[in-house]
Amino acid sequence: MIESLTSQQEAKLPTYAQKWLRIGLSTEPCNVPQSKRWINKAYKNVGLEPPKKYKLFDSPLSCAEYQIEANLSDSVMDSVYDQVWHQVGNQVRSQISGQVGTQVYNQIWKQVWKQVWNQLYDKVLDQVGNQVSNLVYGNHDAHWLGYYEFFLKELKLDCVKPLTPFINLAQHCGGWAPYKDICLIQHRPKEIHFNENKQLHKDGGPALSYRDGSSIWCLNGVTVPQWLAETRAEDINPRKLLEIDNAQVRADFVRKVGIERVCYSLEAKCVDKQDGYELIMLDLGDGRRWPYLRMQNPSVPELWHVEGVHPDGGTVSEALKWRNGGETEAPTVLT
């Protein structure tokens, strides 16, 4: 049982995190020969014949669409990938202390996951939805592959060796889907854009795009409609805010268009102020004026929230009391 890391091993943790961040965020095209090499190895390691055919796709979406159209049903993902991963995980946990596992998890797995999976591939899955099946995530599995590579190379845990094909494959392609006679492999993204807070973001274009043109538009880590990301702020009608249902998207609409423009367009009238909150009345186009709390996000000063409250409240204090306790259904929340 390995109870602790040496100082030399601890010093290498950031190197692994940086390496696997680069792998997880790579926009290089798929290296087809190397991908085939390591996929063949993964099949052979579990006693299967390598696939007879390979098919390369430009994006997860095009791969998922092909899976549906071809009606593929002879997946070998459980044998090639799932069982190997679970077996290695159990063996590693039996050879390291909880302290060591947590330390490596926090400095490699967690750090890489926050940007590669949480900021990037989670949004890809939201776009593709239920069309994804029998898919190994390739370079987007960087968080846990980096975690296990550390144990293989620095702690010399031979039980991790069965993951070698996956560790190498992630450095050459995006996702891949193993079937009995065919393996589907994907290019990595063509472009990825982040803001200074390492959130998926591009004002004026897609934040994430693939070689076939499939794209995801994000502002400050929030997936938004294409028109909101690509239209110049000054060309957006502030009243379009009323067409948006998602609270996070509404917040980034207000951030981009500007709280003053939104309030001016909706003919906002402040009727009360208290401790940084304002109770404003907005014209929603239905012949009535509705009360909303306007408040600044303390963590993100440029982000304003405009939240609907009970129509009977005439002061900030009454609105906050209703907001914290709730009585009846509120008007639609703007942000």
C-alpha positions, 0 to 999 in steps of 0.5 A: 500500500502506497501511503504517501507521495514523495516530494519528487512525485508531488512536484510532477503533479502540475506537469501532468495536469498541464499535459492533459489539459493540452491533450483535452483541448487539442484542435489538431486533426485526427492522426488516423494511422496512430489511432488505428494502431492503438485501437487495434491494440485495445481490441487485441488486449481483450482477445478480440480481432481488430475491426475490419473497417474504420470510418472517420467523422468530422464531429460527434454530431456526424458520428452520432447521426451515422450510428443511427442511420447505419443502425449499428448494434454490435458494440464491443465497448463493454469488453474493449473499454468499460470492463478494463477501466473498472478493473484498473480502477479497483486495482489502483484503489487497492494499492494506494491510500485514500490520501494519495488518491485524493491528492492526485485526484485534486491536482490532475483529475479535478483540474483537467475536468473543470476545463475539458469536460465541464466547460467543453464536452458537457456542452457537446453532449447537450447538443448531441443529446440522446444520439450519442451511444457506445462512444468512448470520449477520447481526448475529452477523457483527459481528466481520468487518463492523466490521473491514471498515467501518473500512477503508471509512470510515477508510482510504477503501478503495473496494473494500469498498463491495460489503459495504455492504448487509451492513454495513447489514443487520446493523444491522437483523436477525439471520440471513438465508437468500437463495434465488432467489425467497424470502429468509428473515429472522430476528429478533434474540434477545429476551434475552441475559444475561452474568455479570461476566466477559462469559460467557453466564450466567443462574442461574434462567432462560435466558441466551439466548432468542428470541421464539418461546420457543426458549432456551439455558441457560448458567452461566458460559459453559457450556451446561447442561441447563434444570433445572440453570440454573433449579433453586435450588441448595438444591433440587438433589440433589447425587447428580445429578452422577453423571448428567452426562457432560460435564466442563464441565457437571459443573464448573458443577454443583459450582460451583452446588451446592457442593463440600461438599454434593457430597462430603457426599452422596457420602460423601467421605472424605479419605485423603491431602493434598499441595500443595493436592490431596486424594485422596478416596474417593467412594461412587458407589452401586455398592458400592465406593468410588472414588478421586478427586482434589479440586483447586481451580482456581487461576484461578477459586477458586470452581471445584473439580474432582473427577477420577477416578484409578486405583483402585490409587492410595492417595496424592496422589503416586500419583494425580498420577503416574498422571494425568500419565502414565496407565496404565489406564482411569480412573473417570468424571471428575466435573468 
